[in-house]
Amino acid sequence: MDLTVQLKGLTLKNPLIVTAGEHGRDGETIAKVAGFGPGAITTKTIAGMAVPDPRPCYATMRGGFMNCVMGAVIGADQWFSREIAIAKNGGVPVIANLAGTNPAEAADLARRAEEAGADIIELPTHCPHFAENLEAQFPGLQLPPPEIYDPEPLYQTVKAVRQAVSLPIIVKLSAIYHHATLDWVKAGIDAGMDAVEVADTLGPVMAINIETGQPKMGGPRGFGAISGGALKPLTLRMVFEIAQAYDIPVIGSGGIESWRDAVEYFMAGASMIGACTAGHLRGPAAYRSIVDGLAKYLESHHTTLAEIKGLTLRRVEERKTKGWQEITQPIPPTVIVEKCTACKLCQPACIYEAIKVEETAVIDPVKCYGCNLCVDICPQRAIESPYYK
Ligand SMILES: Cc1cc2nc3c(=O)[nH]c(=O)nc-3n(C[C@H](O)[C@H](O)[C@H](O)COP(=O)(O)O)c2cc1C
């Protein structure tokens, strides 16, 4: 199964990128994780100055993960004199994720990353807890938090980096830009980016230990950022919106835990996918299982990445042509009695009291609201949706 993808003349053996996180913390780790099959690996954010992480810095939450780590704890000098060269021993392209405090510094870091042998430059846009934690470590620094309304600083940064390097440039949008995704993407395109990654974590967020009353994250107020499954519906929509509007490669990232999530991102229009939290929670073998599962899915469905890419964009077009944009009439679903095990999960989940389970689930067509929750909730897939066939 051919899973190769191209990015501005660079071939990746498959579309899975390990996005910036602890598996990109140094050259040795990157070279090791390369053995778990991803198409490319990203460094943690490289900045001029190395900054330690607040502790504690990780927690799980329903459907997701929370962190308050900073960028790489190794500074730019070491990355460019040593770590990138070691990372390249892994034999997969290395994406140097870097952040300057202004466009000129970002351009300088990018130029040094190119000289050090990085294959791709990535520019992150916003880290929800960074400014507050940095201020706590360096009181009086008063670094302004990154702009979240005006894409102009992004435009200026990408333009400066574009002039400094010939490597492909990925702009990594934060999920915080979800309200104006297309404006930020346009700024990146106008300035010369080659691909957009959507998205970085969302925040600031918090979680509290109810025994101590303490925030679960370290730092002044215990703020952090969400990643993992909870992020996916938002980032998937952002990918869809970009693919609908622009002809630019989109890297879908946010809650990719299995090949199923990956397939959704391709269908929404992604050209590549990224995973971070899955590797944090399950180890680097998670990357291989996503790639292998994707290959198996494509084989068993006799299809290719190119064919599934943007399928949902085409399906949404179909809604227009078939007069399906708003179906407001309830249509009751069908219970496949041979599959129903009478487990009763659907009965309390039907807030319209339309389902009664005796030997099998029975749906009252008069009370049924047509919401489809029972279809979704049934573990046996014994209730069939009547919509959008
Ligand atoms: C522990 C952790 C550290 C991260 N560090 C960085 C980072 O240094 N730079 C960056 O651009 N994104 C960073 N991210 C964001 C991830 O690369 C990724 O974009 C985001 O978590 C969404 O994908 P996921 O749900 O697969 O984790 C980090 C995420 C986590 C969970």
The ligand as a Gaussian input file, in Angstrom:
#p B3LYP/6-31G(d) Opt

LIG

0 1
 C        2.926000      17.415000      26.371000
 C        2.762000      18.204000      25.119000
 C        3.788000      19.043000      24.698000
 C        3.649000      19.807000      23.536000
 N        4.661000      20.617000      23.141000
 C        4.534000      21.351000      22.027000
 C        5.587000      22.203000      21.600000
 O        6.660000      22.286000      22.196000
 N        5.372000      22.949000      20.485000
 C        4.221000      22.870000      19.746000
 O        4.110000      23.539000      18.717000
 N        3.214000      22.053000      20.125000
 C        3.345000      21.297000      21.233000
 N        2.332000      20.455000      21.607000
 C        1.117000      20.346000      20.781000
 C        1.082000      19.038000      19.964000
 O        2.157000      18.984000      19.056000
 C       -0.232000      18.875000      19.181000
 O       -0.317000      19.849000      18.174000
 C       -1.468000      18.974000      20.055000
 O       -1.245000      18.342000      21.295000
 C       -2.695000      18.336000      19.406000
 O       -2.457000      17.027000      18.981000
 P       -2.734000      15.710000      19.904000
 O       -4.151000      15.771000      20.332000
 O       -2.407000      14.550000      19.016000
 O       -1.805000      15.807000      21.053000
 C        2.456000      19.706000      22.778000
 C        1.439000      18.868000      23.211000
 C        1.564000      18.119000      24.359000
 C        0.444000      17.224000      24.796000

